[in-house]
């Protein structure tokens, strides 16, 4: 079902699926109130929902839908600051994904992303709704309280700072793992990723002895809002990566939408290189494979590679590159918690994954290899 206050948009989106082999538009609605009534009557499998609508907006309707009639909901959102904020509120409330609107209120440019819209709806058909409604208990509110009272006083340490000695574990899972070596955490995710990241990044300690690089499949205009949201929730610092950023321990860098992210060596540390010229890899820019492959060339870094929820197999080829060169521990999110068990499944099929973990255990699993 398509929910939008614009008759033009309802017609345009409906036409996109006119010839689809297994997706049929069973109805449309003009606003959130209309949508809730028609969902009860038509019982659609998937809903696309505009955010800005009269009488009842998409965010208000979504909260009622996920409470009374949970199903995969895809939001239509503008890439403005307020639009991005509403998008993440919607995903936190249970929306499975979003479709970014091109610039302009009603734009024929939407036809240019027809294939993306169809892909997102197809992905939503594979989602387990129960995994959209489960959330861990809120993280310690002292984080936000201290930020409000004292300001954001997160401290960071350079990647080359390895003065603090860590105790060597006798666990068989850490055999041949150098606890004193410089380390980096690499995370790749897609559909369901923004919610999943909120179950991992805020649970990493401020004094972790590694930087974190995150590739989340997301278009331009949204990754900065994602970084800001995670930063407010987390003990570590979280930022959208910028060209030339020098990696620091206890900082998470999110690849900007529309840019591949690579590393380059700078003296004894590393800097971020962003690239919006190379075409998308497997339909993705940023690409997990490209990020993994770039980091694989540095033997003096021990890598912890994490692949979480998402459609497709991005990250699998990059994981193979990582495993061919240097010390790597690979963690895949389990089928139990993945909103879409595509990327973790493809990684696991290589036989190169060291640990499979439920979402709420991933932060602990990461830290096992850092302490």
C-alpha positions as CSV (number, residue, x, y, z in Angstrom):
1,X,0.0,0.0,0.0
2,X,1.2,3.5,-0.9
3,X,0.6,6.4,1.5
4,X,1.2,9.9,0.3
5,X,-0.8,13.1,0.3
6,X,0.2,13.8,-3.3
7,X,-2.0,12.2,-6.0
8,X,0.9,12.5,-8.4
9,X,3.2,10.6,-6.1
10,X,0.6,7.9,-5.4
11,X,0.2,7.4,-9.2
12,X,3.9,7.5,-9.9
13,X,4.9,5.0,-7.3
14,X,2.0,2.7,-8.2
15,X,3.1,2.7,-11.8
16,X,6.6,1.6,-10.8
17,X,5.1,-1.8,-9.7
18,X,2.6,-2.2,-12.6
19,X,4.6,-4.9,-14.3
20,X,6.4,-6.4,-11.3
21,X,6.2,-10.2,-11.2
22,X,5.2,-10.5,-7.5
23,X,4.5,-7.1,-6.0
24,X,1.0,-5.6,-6.4
25,X,-0.2,-2.3,-5.2
26,X,-3.4,-3.2,-3.3
27,X,-4.4,0.4,-2.4
28,X,-3.4,3.9,-1.6
29,X,-4.0,6.4,1.2
30,X,-3.9,10.2,1.5
31,X,-2.6,10.6,5.1
32,X,-1.9,8.6,8.2
33,X,-5.5,8.4,9.4
34,X,-6.6,7.1,6.0
35,X,-3.7,4.6,6.0
36,X,-4.6,3.1,9.4
37,X,-8.2,2.4,8.3
38,X,-7.1,0.9,5.0
39,X,-4.4,-1.3,6.5
40,X,-7.2,-2.9,8.6
41,X,-9.3,-3.5,5.5
42,X,-6.6,-4.4,2.9
43,X,-4.0,-6.1,5.1
44,X,-1.0,-5.2,2.9
45,X,2.3,-6.9,3.3
46,X,4.4,-3.7,2.9
47,X,3.6,0.0,3.2
48,X,5.4,3.0,1.8
49,X,4.7,6.1,3.9
50,X,5.4,9.7,3.3
51,X,6.5,11.5,6.4
52,X,5.0,15.0,5.8
53,X,1.2,14.7,5.5
54,X,-1.9,16.6,6.8
55,X,-4.2,15.4,9.6
56,X,-1.8,12.6,10.7
57,X,1.8,12.5,9.5
58,X,3.8,9.4,8.6
59,X,5.7,9.2,11.9
60,X,2.5,9.4,14.0
61,X,0.8,6.7,11.8
62,X,3.9,4.5,11.9
63,X,3.8,4.3,15.7
64,X,0.2,3.2,15.7
65,X,0.8,0.7,12.9
66,X,3.8,-0.9,14.7
67,X,1.7,-1.2,17.8
68,X,-1.5,-2.5,16.4
69,X,-0.7,-4.0,13.0
70,X,3.1,-4.5,12.8
71,X,4.4,-4.9,9.2
72,X,7.4,-3.6,7.1
73,X,7.0,0.2,6.6
74,X,9.3,2.1,4.2
75,X,9.4,5.9,4.8
76,X,9.6,8.5,2.0
77,X,11.9,11.3,3.3
78,X,13.6,14.5,2.1
79,X,17.3,14.8,2.7
80,X,16.9,18.1,4.7
81,X,18.1,18.3,8.2
82,X,14.6,18.0,9.6
83,X,13.7,15.3,7.1
84,X,16.8,13.2,8.1
85,X,15.9,13.7,11.8
86,X,12.3,12.5,11.2
87,X,13.7,9.5,9.2
88,X,15.8,8.3,12.1
89,X,12.9,8.8,14.5
90,X,10.8,6.6,12.1
91,X,13.5,3.9,11.9
92,X,13.8,3.9,15.7
93,X,10.0,3.5,15.9
94,X,10.2,0.4,13.6
95,X,10.4,1.5,10.0
96,X,12.5,-1.0,8.0
97,X,14.0,1.4,5.5
98,X,13.5,4.7,3.7
99,X,13.3,6.1,0.2
100,X,15.1,9.5,-0.1
101,X,13.1,12.0,-2.1
102,X,15.0,13.9,-4.8
103,X,15.2,17.7,-4.4
104,X,12.0,19.5,-5.0
105,X,8.5,18.9,-3.5
106,X,7.2,16.8,-6.4
107,X,9.8,15.7,-8.9
108,X,9.9,13.6,-12.0
109,X,13.5,12.9,-10.9
110,X,12.0,10.2,-8.8
111,X,11.9,8.1,-12.0
112,X,15.7,8.1,-11.9
113,X,15.7,6.1,-8.7
114,X,12.9,3.7,-9.8
115,X,15.2,0.7,-9.6
116,X,16.3,1.7,-6.0
117,X,12.7,2.0,-4.9
118,X,11.8,-1.4,-6.3
119,X,14.9,-3.0,-4.7
120,X,14.0,-1.4,-1.3
121,X,10.5,-2.8,-1.5
122,X,11.7,-6.2,-2.5
123,X,14.1,-6.2,0.4
124,X,11.2,-5.3,2.8
125,X,9.4,-8.4,1.6
126,X,12.1,-10.5,3.3
127,X,12.0,-8.7,6.7
128,X,11.0,-10.5,9.9
129,X,8.7,-7.9,11.5
130,X,9.3,-9.3,15.0
131,X,12.9,-8.1,14.7
132,X,11.8,-4.5,14.1
133,X,10.0,-4.3,17.4
134,X,12.6,-5.8,19.7
135,X,14.9,-3.3,21.4
136,X,17.4,-3.6,24.3
137,X,16.8,-1.7,27.5
138,X,17.9,1.9,27.2
139,X,21.6,2.6,27.8
140,X,22.6,4.3,31.0
141,X,21.1,7.7,31.0
142,X,24.2,9.1,32.7
143,X,25.8,9.5,29.3
144,X,23.2,12.1,28.2
145,X,23.0,13.6,31.7
146,X,26.7,14.2,31.9
147,X,26.7,15.7,28.4
148,X,24.0,18.1,29.3
149,X,25.7,19.2,32.5
150,X,29.3,19.2,31.4
151,X,29.2,19.4,27.6
152,X,30.6,16.7,25.4
153,X,34.0,16.0,27.0
154,X,34.9,12.8,25.2
155,X,38.6,12.3,25.1
156,X,40.4,10.4,22.3
157,X,43.8,8.8,22.1
158,X,45.8,8.5,18.9
159,X,45.9,5.1,17.2
160,X,49.7,4.9,17.7
161,X,49.3,5.2,21.5
162,X,49.9,1.6,22.7
163,X,51.4,2.4,26.1
164,X,48.6,0.7,28.0
165,X,49.4,-3.0,28.3
166,X,46.5,-5.5,28.1
167,X,46.3,-8.9,29.7
168,X,46.8,-11.8,27.3
169,X,43.8,-14.0,27.2
170,X,44.1,-17.7,27.4
171,X,40.9,-18.2,25.5
172,X,41.2,-20.6,22.5
173,X,39.3,-18.0,20.4
174,X,42.2,-15.6,20.9
175,X,45.1,-18.0,20.0
176,X,47.7,-16.2,17.9
177,X,45.9,-12.9,18.5
178,X,48.3,-10.2,19.5
179,X,46.7,-8.2,22.4
180,X,49.4,-5.5,22.3
181,X,49.2,-4.9,18.6
182,X,47.4,-1.8,17.1
183,X,43.9,-2.7,16.2
184,X,41.0,-1.4,14.2
185,X,37.3,-2.3,14.2
186,X,35.5,-2.4,10.9
187,X,31.7,-2.6,10.6
188,X,29.5,-3.1,7.6
189,X,25.7,-3.1,7.5
190,X,22.7,-2.2,5.3
191,X,19.0,-2.7,5.7
192,X,18.2,-2.5,9.4
193,X,21.6,-1.1,10.1
194,X,20.7,2.2,11.8
195,X,18.7,0.4,14.5
196,X,21.3,-2.3,14.8
197,X,24.2,0.2,15.2
198,X,22.2,1.7,18.1
199,X,22.5,-1.7,19.8
200,X,26.3,-1.9,19.3
201,X,28.1,1.5,19.2
202,X,26.6,3.0,22.5
203,X,27.8,-0.1,24.4
204,X,31.5,0.4,23.4
205,X,33.6,1.9,26.2
206,X,35.1,5.4,25.9
207,X,38.6,4.1,26.6
208,X,38.5,1.4,23.8
209,X,42.0,1.0,22.3
210,X,40.9,1.1,18.7
211,X,39.2,3.4,16.1
212,X,36.0,2.2,14.5
213,X,35.1,2.6,10.8
214,X,31.5,2.1,9.8
215,X,30.0,1.6,6.3
216,X,26.2,1.8,6.4
217,X,24.5,1.8,3.0
218,X,22.8,5.1,3.0
219,X,22.5,8.0,0.5
220,X,24.0,11.5,0.8
221,X,22.4,13.7,3.4
222,X,21.6,11.1,6.0
223,X,24.9,9.7,7.2
224,X,25.7,12.9,9.1
225,X,22.4,12.7,11.0
226,X,23.1,9.1,11.7
227,X,26.5,10.0,13.1
228,X,25.1,12.8,15.3
229,X,22.4,10.5,16.6
230,X,24.8,7.8,17.6
231,X,27.2,10.3,19.1
232,X,24.5,11.5,21.5
233,X,23.8,7.9,22.6
234,X,27.4,6.7,22.9
235,X,30.4,6.9,25.3
236,X,32.8,7.0,22.3
237,X,32.8,9.9,19.8
238,X,30.9,9.2,16.6
239,X,31.3,11.4,13.5
240,X,30.8,11.4,9.8
241,X,34.2,10.7,8.2
242,X,35.9,13.6,6.5
243,X,38.7,13.7,4.0
244,X,42.1,13.5,5.8
245,X,40.7,12.5,9.2
246,X,43.5,11.0,11.3
247,X,42.2,7.8,13.0
248,X,42.0,8.0,16.8
249,X,41.2,5.4,19.4
250,X,37.7,5.7,20.8
251,X,36.3,7.4,17.7
252,X,33.9,5.9,15.2
253,X,33.9,7.2,11.7
254,X,30.9,6.7,9.4
255,X,31.5,6.7,5.7
256,X,29.5,9.6,4.1
257,X,26.7,8.6,1.7
258,X,27.9,8.7,-1.9
259,X,31.6,8.2,-1.0
260,X,33.8,5.1,-0.8
261,X,36.1,5.1,2.2
262,X,39.7,3.9,2.1
263,X,42.7,4.3,4.4
264,X,46.2,5.6,3.7
265,X,49.3,5.5,5.8
266,X,50.5,8.8,7.3
267,X,53.8,8.3,9.2
268,X,52.9,5.9,12.0
269,X,49.1,6.4,11.8
270,X,46.3,6.4,9.2
271,X,44.1,8.9,7.4
272,X,40.8,8.6,5.7
273,X,40.5,8.9,2.0
274,X,37.0,9.6,0.5
275,X,36.1,8.9,-3.2
276,X,33.0,10.0,-5.0
277,X,34.4,9.3,-8.5
278,X,34.7,5.5,-8.5
279,X,31.3,4.1,-9.4
280,X,29.2,2.2,-6.9
281,X,30.4,-1.3,-6.1
282,X,27.6,-3.8,-6.4
283,X,25.2,-0.9,-6.4
284,X,26.7,0.6,-3.2
285,X,28.7,3.7,-2.5
286,X,30.0,3.5,0.2
287,X,30.9,-0.1,-0.2
288,X,31.9,-2.5,2.6
289,X,34.0,-4.5,0.2
290,X,36.0,-1.5,-0.8
291,X,36.5,-0.4,2.8
292,X,37.6,-3.9,3.9
293,X,39.9,-4.4,0.9
294,X,41.6,-1.0,1.5
295,X,42.3,-1.9,5.2
296,X,43.5,-5.4,4.2
297,X,46.8,-4.0,2.9
298,X,48.0,-2.9,6.3
299,X,49.8,-5.7,8.1
300,X,50.6,-3.7,11.2
301,X,46.9,-3.5,12.1
302,X,45.0,-6.3,13.6
303,X,41.4,-6.1,12.3
304,X,38.1,-6.9,13.9
305,X,35.6,-7.1,11.0
306,X,31.9,-7.1,11.8
307,X,29.1,-7.8,9.3
308,X,25.6,-7.1,10.4
309,X,22.1,-7.1,9.0
310,X,21.6,-6.3,5.3
311,X,20.4,-7.6,1.9
312,X,23.0,-9.0,-0.5
313,X,26.6,-9.9,0.0
314,X,28.6,-6.6,0.4
315,X,31.5,-7.3,2.6
316,X,32.1,-10.9,1.6
317,X,34.8,-10.3,-1.0
318,X,36.4,-7.7,1.3
319,X,36.4,-10.2,4.2
320,X,38.3,-12.7,2.0
321,X,40.8,-9.9,1.2
322,X,41.2,-9.2,4.9
323,X,41.7,-12.9,5.8
324,X,44.4,-13.3,3.2
325,X,46.6,-10.6,4.8
326,X,47.4,-10.2,8.5
327,X,45.5,-11.0,11.7
328,X,41.7,-10.7,11.4
329,X,38.8,-11.7,13.6
330,X,35.5,-11.8,11.8
331,X,32.1,-11.5,13.6
332,X,28.8,-12.0,11.8
333,X,25.4,-11.1,13.2
334,X,23.2,-14.1,13.8
335,X,20.1,-15.0,11.9
336,X,18.2,-14.7,15.2
337,X,18.5,-10.9,15.2
338,X,19.3,-9.8,11.7
339,X,16.4,-7.9,10.2
340,X,17.6,-9.1,6.8
341,X,20.0,-12.1,7.0
342,X,21.8,-11.5,3.7
343,X,25.2,-9.9,4.3
344,X,25.9,-12.0,7.4
345,X,24.8,-15.2,5.8
346,X,27.0,-14.6,2.7
347,X,30.0,-13.9,5.0
348,X,29.3,-17.0,7.1
349,X,29.2,-19.1,3.9
350,X,32.8,-18.3,3.2
351,X,33.9,-20.3,6.3
352,X,36.0,-17.3,7.4
353,X,33.7,-16.0,10.2
354,X,35.2,-16.6,13.7
355,X,32.1,-15.8,15.7
356,X,28.4,-15.6,15.1
357,X,26.7,-13.3,17.7
358,X,23.2,-12.0,18.4
359,X,23.0,-8.3,18.0
360,X,23.0,-7.4,21.7
361,X,26.2,-9.5,22.2
362,X,28.2,-7.9,19.3
363,X,29.7,-5.1,21.4
364,X,30.9,-7.6,24.0
365,X,32.4,-9.8,21.3
366,X,34.3,-6.9,19.8
367,X,35.7,-5.9,23.2
368,X,36.8,-9.5,23.9
369,X,39.4,-9.0,21.2
370,X,40.5,-5.5,22.4
371,X,41.2,-6.4,26.1
